[in-house]
Amino acid sequence: MSDYEWTVEVTATAQRAISREIRGQWDGRELGGVLVGQISGERIVVTDANGLGVGVETPRGETWMQPSRGRWHDFARACGADIVGDWHSHPGGSTTVPSRQDIRSWQATREALGAQVYVGLIFLPKKVHLRGIHHGEPGWSFHKPEVGEYLITDAGYQRARVALLGAAP
């Protein structure tokens, strides 16, 4: 099967869960969580998502998600689904392009799961300037954020086309 034959669909439930996590916790640090769902043939359906927590910077300048990704399995089991990928934002809302660490992490997780494919989503809220009485100040809008969508396979990673199912408020 070619890497280009995969379809990825994200349900409104999963979209709302990601939006809820970003709006509730994002403070400019890396934030992320798990994507759960089913893989059937060449179709990946993301049925739900949750938040893992905020990033903690290491002395080398890398960001690691806390708490442990081991909790992802508990969430997947509770949903009656499989882990199909993960989502995160980059510190400071910098870019939707994956870092080398993102790619290594996605590949390692895909291999640990024994999965043929893994989905990686990177969310970038939009920077906005709010007008106050005396000056403008920066802020973030989470309405229709930019999203980097990637498929990770044995061949490496590539941009993916993700279909959003239903409406997510």
Secondary structure, DSSP 8 states (H G I E B T S, - for coil): --GGG-EEEE-HHHHHHHHHHHHHH-SSS-EEEEEEEEEETTEEEEEEE---EEEEE-TTS-EEESS-TTHHHHHHHHHT-EEEEEEEE-GGG--SS--HHHHHHHHHHHHHHT-S-EEEEEEEEEEEEEE-SS-EEEEEEEEEEEEEEEEEETTEEEE--EEE-S---
